[in-house]
Amino acid sequence: MGHLITVATCNLNQWALDFEGNTKRIIESIIKAKEAGASLRVGPELEVCGYGCLDHLLEQDLYLHCWQCLETILKNKDCYDILLDIGMPVLHRNNRFNCRLICYNGKILLIRPKLYLAGDGNYREQRFFTPWLRPRHCEEYYLPRMIQVLQGAIKVTIGDAVISTPDTTIGCETCEELFLPDPPHNHMSLNGVEVITNSSGSHFTLRKLSLRMQLVMEEEIRAYRFAPSRGLQAVQAPAYKRIETPYALSSEESDRNLKVFPSLEIEPRYHSAEEEIAMCTGAYLWDYLRRCGVAGYLVPLSGGIDSCATAVIVFSMCRMVIEACKAGNEQVIADVKRLAKYSDGKIPDTPEELCNQIFHTVYMGMSKQSSKETRQRAKDLAAAIGAYHCNLDIDEVYEAQRNLIVNTLNFEPKFKVEGGSVSENLTLQNIQARSRMVTAYEFAQILPTTRGRPGGGSLLVLGSANVGTIARLQICDLRRLITWAEVNFNLPCLHDFLTAVPTAELEPITETYVQSDEADMGMTYDELTVFGRLRKFDKLGPYGMFQRLAHEWGANRPRAKDDTTPVYTPKQVAEKVKAHDSNPCATLLRPFLYPPFYQSLAFKCIDRELEKMEGSGQDVD
């Protein structure tokens, strides 16, 4: 039978450019891996410098500091007697590579560059690195002098090779390579590689874990499916260079030790999208807060869905922090003591108590535009989660700015409902919105001082240019998050947010008019979600979206009883598509300056398609 080995993987809390801190955490993980009986330790991608270095990866100094950190690790005797898989950038022949360094007992066995780089979503690896475009090709890498002394050699192998031990063969992948149609582990397996590691610097994306697990399980199933012909395929497969090492991952003692047995199968725990948003975003906020040196967070709480979801995520953060404190996490306890500023050294007992120390909310109302309902919703939510809440009106600030126009230009702007033009209406709305932004930063700067916090400090404003907590989340996901939190966080006040009409409350409320976000956009939030998905995932432009939705939203399409898909005529679909495409905030990474949309070729194609439908006798209105 095969020998039993223990493999240790780790998810380190690395920080870009924190070379000494990252090195310390790497060494700690190696020591813990050895204590657990592991013979192979696998670290995350670019763990030495941190994954998020961005354009610092173009600097020569970064590569020098990485080698200095690796020297520290290789010299440390606590890191001996275990095979190490360490992630680090390497400069080879004036090209930058994202590499895995396989090390043992103070020496480098192999430098394995990443073959395929990630360039979708938030990834820009092609900007910083060169892919190793020659599978199974190897070269010689000239080591820095400080490493030559430890290595006892000038050069080491760099390339797509594998490690051969007396009892098995080990191959390396890096993150993106798992997601390829023809991943490297296929060819490694055909070449007899038994242990394949995959190190990742993958950022959080909703529902990404389930996709990754499907790919891993698919490879296991594939191995069984092609088993009858595998021998024939392996004969034809190109060979990998094997780096020989006398170190064995298993031992004869473990074969005779009945207390050593294969790991039991672990049933993966897949979190719902709502849990992922609450937990992952909350964890990010805590990591950001404890590192950036500010006193806490501030959210302008408007009584609407967006600010409500942001507050719920902060409360989720507080819940996780208190759970970690109760579990005895020393790092979290130390951070809480520093941030919460308790004079006697105690820590909060409940999430609400912690929330009151580090989370601040401000409702900035207007006498004519703001309703009692939104003011009450903001007050109720702040009270439910324990936030330090301020309730104020900005009428004086608004009137002062408005009077600048009246006194300087001798012109009195009016809202649309008062007979004003579109320009006047937007001007008065923007005065309120920008006044709220300035007021939020004003209170963020002064609140820690007015509350008597030792050291004063300032707050980070969430939902702004500081930290866009929900910037890339769709409104339907936010509504599901709030629905989930209403039950799981025991916050019944959230129900009122879900049933309220979405409104910016920037125009006066009258008996016959209440401003509505969906009316202003010309589409519902559900429809906006559909447009966003067609843009992002299906890669459709306005004309392609019209062609698709004219059929999907058409009256002739059969529908099930519970089908909530809207029914629109082709002309209505065209109006909504045009309204969406004219919104510069609808999608990300769009040009700053556009030619007029109504003159665009895409819009003309839509109009021509409508004319053809009408000419064929179909009802398009």
C-alpha positions in Angstrom: 0.0 0.0 0.0 1.0 3.6 -0.3 2.8 5.4 2.6 0.9 7.9 4.8 2.2 11.5 4.8 1.0 14.7 6.5 0.7 17.8 4.3 0.2 21.2 6.0 -1.4 24.1 4.1 -1.8 27.6 5.6 -3.8 30.8 5.0 -1.5 33.5 6.3 -2.6 37.0 7.2 0.1 38.6 5.0 0.4 42.3 4.4 1.8 43.8 1.2 5.4 45.1 1.7 5.4 44.0 5.4 8.5 41.9 4.7 9.6 41.3 8.3 6.1 40.6 9.5 5.4 38.3 6.6 8.6 36.4 7.3 7.7 36.0 10.9 4.3 34.6 10.0 5.9 32.2 7.5 8.3 30.9 10.1 5.5 30.5 12.6 3.5 28.5 10.1 6.4 26.2 9.4 6.9 25.6 13.1 3.2 24.8 13.6 3.3 22.5 10.5 6.2 20.5 12.1 4.4 20.3 15.4 1.4 18.8 13.6 3.7 16.1 12.1 3.7 17.5 8.6 6.5 16.6 6.2 5.4 19.1 3.5 4.3 22.7 4.2 2.5 24.6 1.4 2.2 28.4 1.6 0.0 30.9 -0.2 0.9 32.7 -3.5 3.6 35.5 -3.1 3.6 35.1 0.6 7.0 36.7 1.2 6.1 40.1 -0.2 2.3 39.8 0.0 0.1 39.5 -3.1 -1.3 43.0 -3.2 2.0 44.9 -3.9 0.7 46.1 -7.3 3.3 48.4 -9.1 5.8 47.8 -6.3 6.3 44.5 -8.0 8.1 46.4 -10.8 10.7 47.7 -8.4 14.2 46.1 -8.1 14.2 46.7 -4.3 11.3 44.4 -3.8 13.1 41.4 -5.2 16.2 42.1 -3.1 14.1 42.3 0.1 12.3 39.0 -0.8 15.7 37.3 -1.1 16.7 38.8 2.2 13.6 37.4 3.8 14.1 34.0 2.2 17.7 34.0 3.6 16.2 34.5 7.1 13.9 31.5 6.6 16.6 29.2 5.2 19.0 30.1 8.0 16.4 29.3 10.7 17.0 25.8 12.1 13.4 25.6 13.2 12.5 25.4 9.5 14.7 22.3 8.9 13.5 18.7 8.4 10.4 19.7 6.4 9.9 20.3 2.7 8.9 23.9 2.1 6.8 25.3 -0.8 7.2 29.1 -0.5 5.6 31.7 -2.8 7.9 34.6 -3.9 8.5 36.8 -7.0 11.8 36.1 -8.8 13.7 38.2 -11.4 15.3 36.0 -14.1 17.0 37.4 -17.2 15.3 40.8 -16.6 11.9 39.1 -16.6 9.7 39.0 -13.5 8.1 35.7 -12.6 5.6 34.6 -10.0 7.3 31.6 -8.5 7.1 28.7 -6.0 10.4 28.0 -4.3 10.8 24.4 -3.1 13.3 24.3 -0.2 14.7 21.8 2.2 17.2 22.2 5.1 18.4 25.6 4.1 18.7 24.9 0.4 16.6 25.7 -2.7 15.7 22.6 -4.7 13.6 24.2 -7.5 12.3 27.6 -8.6 9.0 26.9 -10.3 7.5 29.9 -12.2 3.8 30.3 -12.8 2.9 29.2 -16.3 -0.4 31.1 -16.8 -1.3 34.4 -15.3 -4.6 35.7 -14.0 -6.0 38.7 -15.9 -9.8 38.7 -15.2 -11.8 40.5 -12.4 -9.4 42.4 -10.1 -6.3 40.6 -11.4 -3.6 42.4 -13.4 -0.8 39.8 -13.2 0.3 40.4 -16.8 1.1 43.9 -15.8 3.7 42.7 -13.3 4.9 39.3 -14.4 5.9 37.3 -17.4 4.3 33.8 -17.8 6.7 30.9 -18.2 5.4 30.0 -21.6 7.4 26.8 -22.1 5.9 23.9 -20.2 8.4 21.3 -19.0 11.3 23.6 -20.0 14.1 24.3 -17.4 17.0 26.7 -17.2 19.7 27.6 -14.7 19.1 30.5 -12.3 22.0 32.4 -10.9 21.4 32.9 -7.2 22.1 36.1 -5.2 25.4 36.0 -3.4 23.8 35.8 0.0 21.9 32.6 -1.1 25.0 31.1 -2.8 26.7 30.9 0.6 23.8 28.9 2.0 23.3 26.9 -1.1 26.9 25.9 -1.6 26.3 26.5 -5.3 26.0 29.4 -7.7 23.0 28.1 -9.7 19.7 26.3 -9.2 17.1 24.9 -11.6 14.3 27.3 -12.6 11.4 26.0 -14.7 8.5 23.6 -15.0 10.0 20.6 -13.1 8.9 18.3 -10.3 10.5 17.1 -7.1 11.3 13.4 -6.8 11.7 11.9 -3.3 12.5 8.3 -2.3 8.8 7.6 -1.7 6.8 9.9 -4.1 6.9 12.7 -6.6 5.7 16.3 -6.0 4.5 18.9 -8.5 3.4 22.5 -8.1 0.6 24.6 -9.5 -0.2 28.2 -8.7 -3.8 29.5 -8.4 -5.0 30.3 -12.0 -3.5 27.1 -13.4 -6.3 25.1 -11.7 -8.9 26.9 -13.7 -7.5 26.2 -17.2 -9.1 23.9 -19.7 -5.9 21.8 -19.8 -4.3 22.4 -16.4 -0.7 21.3 -15.7 -1.8 18.7 -13.2 -3.2 16.6 -16.0 0.3 16.2 -17.6 1.9 15.8 -14.2 -0.4 12.9 -13.3 0.4 11.2 -16.6 4.1 11.5 -15.7 3.7 9.8 -12.3 3.4 12.8 -10.1 1.4 11.8 -7.0 1.3 14.9 -4.8 0.2 18.2 -6.5 0.0 21.4 -4.6 -1.9 24.5 -5.7 -1.0 27.8 -3.9 -3.4 30.7 -4.3 -3.7 34.4 -3.7 -7.3 34.4 -4.8 -9.4 37.4 -3.7 -12.9 37.0 -2.4 -15.6 36.5 -5.0 -19.2 35.5 -4.2 -19.8 31.7 -4.7 -16.2 31.1 -5.8 -15.5 28.4 -3.3 -18.1 26.0 -4.8 -16.5 26.5 -8.2 -13.0 25.8 -6.9 -14.2 22.6 -5.2 -16.0 21.5 -8.3 -12.8 21.8 -10.2 -10.8 19.8 -7.6 -13.4 17.0 -7.5 -13.6 17.0 -11.3 -9.9 16.2 -11.5 -10.3 13.3 -9.0 -13.2 11.9 -11.0 -11.3 12.3 -14.3 -8.5 10.2 -12.9 -10.8 7.3 -12.5 -12.6 7.8 -15.8 -9.5 7.6 -17.9 -7.8 4.9 -15.8 -8.1 2.1 -18.4 -6.2 4.1 -21.1 -4.0 6.1 -18.7 -1.0 3.8 -19.4 -1.2 4.5 -23.1 -1.6 8.2 -22.5 1.3 8.3 -20.1 3.6 6.7 -22.7 2.9 9.5 -25.0 3.1 12.3 -22.4 6.3 14.4 -22.4 8.5 13.8 -19.5 9.2 16.3 -16.7 12.7 17.0 -15.3 12.9 15.5 -11.9 14.9 17.2 -9.1 16.1 14.4 -6.9 16.2 14.7 -3.1 17.0 12.1 -0.5 14.3 13.4 1.9 11.3 11.1 2.2 7.9 12.5 3.1 7.0 9.3 4.9 8.7 7.1 7.4 8.8 3.4 8.2 7.7 4.1 11.7 4.5 5.6 10.6 3.7 2.4 8.6 3.8 0.4 11.8 2.2 3.0 14.0 -1.5 2.1 14.3 -2.2 5.6 15.7 -1.4 7.0 12.2 -4.3 6.7 9.8 -5.6 8.4 6.7 -7.6 11.6 7.3 -11.3 11.1 7.4 -13.3 12.6 4.6 -14.3 16.2 5.4 -17.7 17.4 4.1 -17.1 20.9 2.7 -19.2 23.7 4.3 -20.5 25.9 1.6 -21.7 29.3 2.9 -24.7 30.9 1.3 -24.1 34.2 -0.6 -25.6 36.1 2.4 -23.2 34.4 4.8 -20.3 35.1 2.5 -21.1 38.8 2.3 -21.5 39.1 6.0 -18.5 37.1 7.0 -15.9 37.8 4.3 -16.6 41.6 4.1 -16.8 41.8 7.9 -13.4 40.0 8.2 -11.9 42.4 5.6 -13.3 45.5 7.5 -11.7 44.2 10.8 -8.3 43.6 9.1 -8.5 47.0 7.5 -9.4 48.7 10.8 -6.8 47.1 13.0 -4.0 48.0 10.5 -4.8 51.5 9.3 -4.5 53.2 12.8 -7.9 54.9 12.9 -10.4 54.9 15.8 -13.3 53.2 14.0 -15.9 53.5 11.3 -18.6 56.0 10.4 -21.6 55.4 8.1 -24.0 58.1 7.0 -27.2 56.1 7.8 -29.9 57.3 5.5 -32.6 54.8 6.2 -32.2 53.1 2.8 -30.9 49.7 1.7 -27.3 50.6 0.9 -26.3 52.2 4.2 -28.4 49.6 6.1 -26.4 46.8 4.5 -23.1 48.5 5.3 -24.2 48.8 9.0 -25.2 45.2 9.0 -21.8 44.1 7.7 -20.0 46.2 10.4 -22.2 44.5 13.0 -21.3 41.1 11.5 -17.7 42.2 11.9 -18.3 42.9 15.6 -20.0 39.6 16.1 -17.1 37.7 14.6 -14.6 39.7 16.7 -16.4 38.9 20.0 -16.6 35.2 19.0 -12.8 35.2 18.4 -12.2 36.9 21.8 -14.3 34.3 23.6 -12.4 31.6 21.8 -9.1 33.0 23.2 -7.6 34.5 20.0 -4.7 36.5 21.5 -4.2 38.7 18.4 -7.8 39.7 18.2 -8.0 40.4 22.0 -4.9 42.6 21.7 -6.4 44.5 18.8 -9.7 45.0 20.6 -8.0 46.4 23.6 -6.1 48.8 21.5 -9.1 49.9 19.4 -11.8 49.9 22.0 -9.6 52.0 24.4 -10.8 50.5 27.7 -8.8 52.1 30.5 -8.9 49.1 32.8 -7.8 46.7 30.0 -11.1 44.8 29.9 -12.7 43.9 26.5 -16.4 44.2 25.4 -18.6 41.3 26.3 -21.1 41.7 23.4 -21.1 42.8 19.8 -23.3 45.7 20.6 -20.8 46.9 23.3 -17.9 46.7 20.8 -20.1 48.4 18.1 -20.7 51.3 20.4 -17.0 51.9 20.8 -15.8 51.7 17.2 -18.9 52.3 15.0 -20.6 55.6 14.5 -23.7 56.5 12.4 -25.1 59.9 11.4 -28.6 60.6 10.0 -28.4 63.9 8.0 -32.0 64.9 7.3 -33.8 67.8 5.6 -37.0 69.4 6.9 -38.9 69.1 3.6 -37.1 66.2 1.8 -36.6 63.7 4.6 -39.5 61.6 6.0 -40.2 60.6 9.5 -39.9 56.9 8.4 -36.3 57.1 7.2 -35.2 59.0 10.3 -36.9 56.4 12.5 -35.5 53.5 10.6 -31.9 54.9 11.0 -32.5 55.5 14.7 -33.9 52.0 15.3 -31.1 50.2 13.4 -28.4 52.1 15.2 -30.0 51.3 18.6 -30.4 47.6 17.7 -26.7 47.1 16.8 -25.4 49.4 19.5 -23.8 52.1 17.2 -23.1 55.6 18.5 -25.8 57.5 16.6 -26.1 61.2 15.7 -29.4 62.6 14.4 -29.1 66.0 12.8 -30.5 68.2 10.0 -28.4 70.0 7.3 -30.9 72.7 6.4 -28.6 75.5 7.5 -25.8 74.2 5.3 -28.1 73.6 2.4 -29.6 77.1 2.6 -26.2 78.7 2.9 -25.0 77.0 -0.3 -28.3 77.8 -2.1 -28.1 81.4 -1.1 -24.7 81.7 -2.8 -26.5 81.2 -6.1 -29.3 83.6 -5.1 -27.1 86.4 -3.9 -24.3 86.0 -6.5 -26.3 85.2 -9.7 -29.6 86.9 -8.7 -31.3 83.6 -9.6 -33.5 81.4 -7.4 -33.2 77.7 -8.4 -36.3 75.5 -7.9 -36.9 71.8 -7.7 -38.7 70.0 -10.5 -41.9 69.7 -8.4 -41.8 73.5 -7.9 -41.6 74.1 -11.7 -37.8 74.2 -12.0 -35.7 72.9 -14.9 -33.7 69.6 -14.9 -30.5 71.6 -14.3 -32.0 73.4 -11.3 -33.3 70.2 -9.9 -29.9 68.5 -10.2 -28.1 71.5 -8.7 -30.3 71.5 -5.5 -30.0 67.7 -5.2 -26.2 67.9 -5.5 -26.0 70.6 -2.8 -27.6 68.2 -0.4 -25.5 65.2 -1.5 -22.2 67.0 -1.3 -23.1 68.7 2.0 -23.7 65.3 3.5 -20.4 64.0 2.2 -18.5 67.0 3.8 -20.5 66.7 7.0 -19.7 62.9 7.2 -15.9 63.6 7.0 -16.3 66.5 9.4 -17.9 64.2 12.0 -15.5 61.4 11.3 -12.6 63.7 12.2 -14.1 65.1 15.4 -16.2 62.4 17.0 -13.4 60.5 18.7 -12.3 63.7 20.3 -15.8 64.7 21.4 -16.3 61.3 22.9 -13.2 61.6 24.9 -11.4 58.7 23.3 -7.7 58.5 24.5 -5.5 59.7 21.6 -8.4 61.1 19.7 -7.9 60.0 16.1 -10.4 59.9 13.3 -12.9 57.5 11.7 -13.0 55.9 8.3 -16.2 56.8 6.3 -17.7 53.7 4.7 -19.5 53.9 1.4 -17.2 56.7 0.2 -13.9 56.9 -1.6 -12.3 55.6 1.6 -13.7 52.1 1.7 -16.5 51.1 -0.8 -17.8 48.3 1.3 -20.7 47.3 -1.1 -19.4 49.0 -4.3 -19.5 45.8 -6.4 -22.5 44.1 -4.8 -25.8 44.0 -6.6 -28.9 45.4 -4.8 -30.6 42.0 -5.0 -27.6 40.5 -3.0 -27.9 43.3 -0.4 -31.6 42.7 0.0 -30.9 39.0 0.6 -28.2 39.9 3.1 -30.7 42.1 5.0 -33.4 39.4 4.9 -30.9 36.8 6.2 -29.6 39.2 9.0 -33.1 40.0 10.2 -33.4 36.3 11.3 -29.8 35.3 12.0 -28.8 38.5 13.8 -32.2 38.9 15.5 -32.7 42.4 14.0 -36.5 42.7 13.4 -36.1 46.4 12.6 -34.5 45.3 9.2 -38.0 44.3 7.9 -38.9 48.0 7.5 -35.9 48.6 5.3 -37.0 45.8 2.9 -40.6 47.0 2.5 -39.7 50.7 2.1 -39.7 52.3 -1.4 -36.1 53.0 -2.4 -35.6 56.8 -2.5 -32.7 59.2 -2.2 -35.0 61.8 -0.6 -33.3 64.7 -2.4 -36.5 66.3 -3.6 -39.4 67.8 -1.5 -42.1 65.4 -0.5 -45.6 66.5 -1.5 -49.1 64.9 -1.3 -48.7 63.8 -4.9 -45.0 63.2 -5.3 -42.3 61.1 -3.5 -39.0 60.7 -5.2 -38.2 57.1 -6.2 -34.9 55.6 -7.2 -36.4 53.2 -9.7 -38.5 55.9 -11.3 -35.4 58.1 -11.7 -33.4 55.3 -13.3 -36.2 54.2 -15.6 -35.9 50.6 -14.4 -36.3 48.5 -11.3 -33.4 47.2 -9.3 -34.2 43.6 -10.4 -33.9 44.8 -14.0 -30.7 46.6 -13.2 -29.3 43.3 -11.9 -30.2 41.6 -15.1 -28.5 44.3 -17.2 -25.4 44.0 -15.0 -25.2 40.3 -15.4 -25.6 40.5 -19.2 -22.8 43.0 -19.3 -20.4 41.2 -16.9 -21.0 37.6 -17.6 -22.5 37.4 -21.0 -20.3 40.2 -22.4 -23.2 41.9 -24.2 -23.4 45.5 -25.3 -26.7 47.5 -25.6 -27.7 46.1 -29.0 -27.0 42.5 -27.8 -28.9 43.1 -24.6 -31.9 44.4 -26.6 -31.9 41.3 -28.9 -31.7 39.0 -25.9 -34.3 40.7 -23.7 -36.8 41.4 -26.5 -37.3 37.6 -26.5 -36.8 36.9 -22.8 -39.1 39.7 -21.7 -41.5 39.4 -24.6 -45.2 38.6 -24.1 -45.0 35.5 -26.3 -42.6 33.6 -24.2 -44.2 30.7 -22.2 -44.1 31.3 -18.4 -44.5 29.1 -15.4 -46.9 30.1 -12.6 -44.1 31.3 -10.3 -42.2 33.1 -13.1 -41.6 36.7 -12.0 -39.9 37.7 -15.3 -41.3 41.1 -16.5 -43.3 41.4 -19.6 -42.4 44.3 -21.9 -42.9 45.2 -25.6 -39.8 45.6 -27.7 -40.1 49.3 -27.5 -40.2 49.3 -23.7 -37.1 47.0 -23.7 -35.3 49.4 -26.0 -36.1 52.3 -23.6 -34.8 50.5 -20.6 -31.6 49.3 -22.4 -30.9 52.9 -23.5 -31.5 54.2 -20.0 -29.1 51.6 -18.5 -26.4 52.3 -21.1 -26.6 56.1 -20.5 -25.9 55.6 -16.8 -22.1 56.0 -16.3 -22.2 54.2 -13.0 -24.0 51.1 -14.3 -20.9 49.1 -14.9 -17.2 49.3 -13.9 -14.2 50.2 -16.0 -15.9 52.3 -18.6 -14.5 55.3 -20.5 -14.6 58.6 -18.7 -15.9 60.6 -21.8 -18.4 59.2 -24.2 -19.8 60.4 -27.5 -23.5 61.2 -27.3 -25.4 58.0 -26.6 -28.4 58.9 -28.7 -26.0 59.2 -31.7 -24.3 55.9 -31.1 -24.3 53.1 -33.7 -25.6 50.7 -31.1 -28.7 52.8 -30.4 -29.2 53.2 -34.2 -29.1 49.4 -34.6 -31.8 49.1 -31.9 -34.0 51.6 -33.6 -33.5 49.8 -37.0 -34.4 46.5 -35.4 -37.6 48.0 -33.9 -38.5 49.3 -37.4 -38.0 45.9 -38.9 -40.2 44.3 -36.2 -42.9 46.9 -36.8 -42.6 46.4 -40.6 -43.2 42.7 -40.2 -46.6 43.3 -38.6 -45.5 42.7 -35.0 -46.7 45.0 -32.2 -43.6 46.7 -30.8 -45.5 49.4 -28.7 
